[in-house]
Amino acid sequence: MNAQNSDNHERTIGAIYKRLKSVLSQSDARYVLSKRARISANELITQSDALIEDSIYSQIESDLEQVVSGKPLSRIYGEREFWGLNFKLSDATLDPRQDTETLIEAVLARFEDKTKPYKILDLGTGSGCILLSLLSELPNASGIGVDIAPEAVKTAQENAQNLGLENRSSFICGSWDAANRQEEAERFDILVSNPPYISNQVIPNLDENVQKYDPILALDGGDDGMDAYKTIFIQLPEILKKGGYGFFEIGFDQEDSMTRLSKESRFSLMGVHRDSSQLARVVEIFFE
């Protein structure tokens, strides 16, 4: 095989797919080819010998270099799939994790009647992935997302529009009590929150890509990781309706702390939901 043929072979769909799989999972390798070259899973088989254009090949090479250096694909492309939906990301938003889908599952398990007009509040909304995923499952529900970062609020609004949910959602830039400081403040049936819950002493030991690409405001939960929960729990009587429920994502080692906080705050602890790794992930409370 001469140099030209060898070079061409390296630029075939099949060869590039193989290279991508040496660095990424199979699903992520397919995602890159779909994103950059608009190649479907079927075309990976039927057109494996077809050449990829030079400009697209260069883009994929650049993607690979960034992945090898530690940059997540979601940060390269500025988007992430969550609950089967596509969410735009920004520097001010967390990269949604699959573990957070446990929170969606917990809410849907509690509210079996999907037709009611539930009012939902999402504190620390980020990309809006939790609120908007719930609205996609609850067709008559509406909700408000709150975030302290203006860029995050803008990103969540864009995601709502892209998903066709802008008429049932609104987003506020402000602190944890921003929703109940509105002129026409209302109380909610459902509170959801994935607040900052990592101890500031642990943050320096996090994976490098988390430290580098996730916003510190969305991570730092104070000395014990509980600052946000304590603040939110004080405000819960002004947020939830009587008979309302709160769902909080927690760190793997915070189950006992959240149980104590619930008891001290006189809310009923309804359960702790575990993620796919069987780690405590979501605490569910009830406001009587």
Backbone hydrogen bonds, N-H to C=O, Kabsch-Sander energy under -0.5 kcal/mol:
donor,donor_aa,acceptor,acceptor_aa,energy
6,S,2,N,-2.5
7,D,3,A,-2.4
8,N,4,Q,-2.4
9,H,5,N,-2.5
10,E,6,S,-1.7
11,R,7,D,-0.7
11,R,8,N,-1.0
12,T,9,H,-1.5
13,I,50,A,-2.3
14,G,48,S,-3.1
16,I,12,T,-2.5
17,Y,13,I,-2.5
18,K,14,G,-2.0
19,R,15,A,-2.1
20,L,16,I,-2.7
21,K,17,Y,-2.2
22,S,18,K,-0.9
22,S,19,R,-0.7
23,V,20,L,-1.5
24,L,20,L,-3.2
29,A,25,S,-2.5
30,R,26,Q,-2.2
31,Y,27,S,-1.9
32,V,28,D,-2.3
33,L,29,A,-1.8
34,S,30,R,-2.5
35,K,31,Y,-2.8
36,R,32,V,-3.0
37,A,33,L,-1.7
38,R,34,S,-0.9
39,I,33,L,-1.5
40,S,38,R,-0.5
44,L,40,S,-1.2
45,I,41,A,-0.6
45,I,42,N,-1.1
46,T,42,N,-2.5
47,Q,43,E,-2.2
48,S,45,I,-0.8
50,A,47,Q,-1.7
52,I,11,R,-2.4
57,Y,53,E,-2.8
58,S,54,D,-2.4
59,Q,55,S,-1.7
60,I,56,I,-2.4
61,E,57,Y,-2.4
62,S,58,S,-2.2
63,D,59,Q,-2.4
64,L,60,I,-2.6
65,E,61,E,-2.2
66,Q,62,S,-2.1
67,V,63,D,-2.5
68,V,64,L,-2.7
69,S,65,E,-1.5
70,G,67,V,-1.6
71,K,66,Q,-2.6
75,R,72,P,-1.0
76,I,72,P,-1.6
77,Y,73,L,-2.7
78,G,74,S,-1.0
79,E,74,S,-1.0
80,R,87,F,-2.4
82,F,85,L,-2.9
85,L,82,F,-2.1
87,F,80,R,-2.7
87,F,85,L,-0.5
89,L,78,G,-2.5
93,T,90,S,-1.7
100,T,97,R,-1.2
101,E,98,Q,-1.9
102,T,99,D,-1.7
103,L,100,T,-1.5
104,I,100,T,-0.8
105,E,101,E,-2.4
106,A,102,T,-2.1
107,V,103,L,-2.1
108,L,104,I,-2.4
109,A,105,E,-1.9
110,R,106,A,-1.6
111,F,107,V,-2.5
112,E,110,R,-1.1
114,K,112,E,-1.1
116,K,113,D,-0.8
118,Y,116,K,-1.8
120,I,118,Y,-0.5
120,I,142,S,-2.3
121,L,190,I,-2.6
122,D,144,I,-2.9
123,L,121,L,-0.6
123,L,192,V,-2.2
124,G,122,D,-0.5
124,G,146,V,-2.1
125,T,122,D,-0.5
125,T,146,V,-2.4
128,G,125,T,-2.6
132,L,128,G,-2.7
133,S,129,C,-1.6
134,L,130,I,-2.1
135,L,131,L,-2.4
136,S,132,L,-1.7
137,E,133,S,-0.8
137,E,134,L,-1.0
138,L,134,L,-1.7
140,N,114,K,-0.6
141,A,138,L,-1.8
142,S,118,Y,-2.3
143,G,168,R,-2.3
144,I,120,I,-2.3
145,G,170,S,-2.5
146,V,122,D,-2.8
147,D,172,I,-2.1
153,V,149,A,-2.0
154,K,150,P,-2.2
155,T,151,E,-2.1
156,A,152,A,-2.7
157,Q,153,V,-2.3
158,E,154,K,-2.0
159,N,155,T,-2.2
160,A,156,A,-2.4
161,Q,157,Q,-2.1
162,N,158,E,-2.6
163,L,159,N,-1.9
164,G,161,Q,-1.2
165,L,160,A,-3.2
166,E,160,A,-0.7
168,R,165,L,-1.3
169,S,166,E,-0.5
170,S,143,G,-1.5
172,I,145,G,-2.8
174,G,147,D,-1.9
174,G,172,I,-0.7
178,A,175,S,-2.3
181,R,178,A,-0.9
182,Q,179,A,-1.2
185,A,182,Q,-1.2
188,F,239,I,-2.9
189,D,119,K,-1.5
190,I,119,K,-2.1
191,L,245,Y,-2.5
192,V,121,L,-3.0
193,S,247,F,-1.8
194,N,123,L,-0.8
198,I,219,L,-2.2
199,S,197,Y,-0.5
200,N,222,G,-2.4
202,V,199,S,-1.7
203,I,199,S,-1.4
205,N,202,V,-2.4
206,L,203,I,-1.7
210,V,207,D,-0.6
211,Q,207,D,-2.2
212,K,208,E,-2.4
213,Y,209,N,-1.9
214,D,210,V,-2.1
218,A,215,P,-1.2
219,L,216,I,-1.5
220,D,216,I,-2.5
221,G,198,I,-3.1
221,G,219,L,-0.6
227,D,221,G,-2.2
228,A,196,P,-0.5
230,K,226,M,-2.3
231,T,227,D,-2.0
232,I,228,A,-2.7
233,F,229,Y,-2.9
234,I,230,K,-1.4
235,Q,231,T,-1.0
235,Q,232,I,-0.5
236,L,232,I,-0.9
238,E,235,Q,-1.8
239,I,235,Q,-0.7
239,I,236,L,-1.4
240,L,236,L,-2.8
241,K,188,F,-2.8
243,G,287,F,-3.5
244,G,241,K,-2.2
244,G,287,F,-0.6
245,Y,189,D,-2.4
246,G,285,I,-2.3
247,F,191,L,-2.7
248,F,283,V,-2.5
249,E,193,S,-2.6
250,I,281,R,-2.8
254,Q,251,G,-1.9
258,M,254,Q,-2.5
259,T,255,E,-2.1
260,R,256,D,-2.3
261,L,257,S,-2.2
262,S,258,M,-2.3
263,K,259,T,-2.0
264,E,260,R,-2.7
265,S,261,L,-1.9
266,R,263,K,-1.0
267,F,262,S,-2.4
268,S,286,F,-2.1
269,L,267,F,-0.5
270,M,268,S,-0.8
270,M,284,E,-2.5
271,G,284,E,-1.2
273,H,282,V,-3.3
275,D,279,L,-2.3
278,Q,275,D,-2.2
281,R,273,H,-2.8
282,V,273,H,-2.1
283,V,248,F,-2.6
284,E,271,G,-2.7
285,I,246,G,-2.7
286,F,268,S,-2.4
287,F,244,G,-2.7
288,E,286,F,-0.7
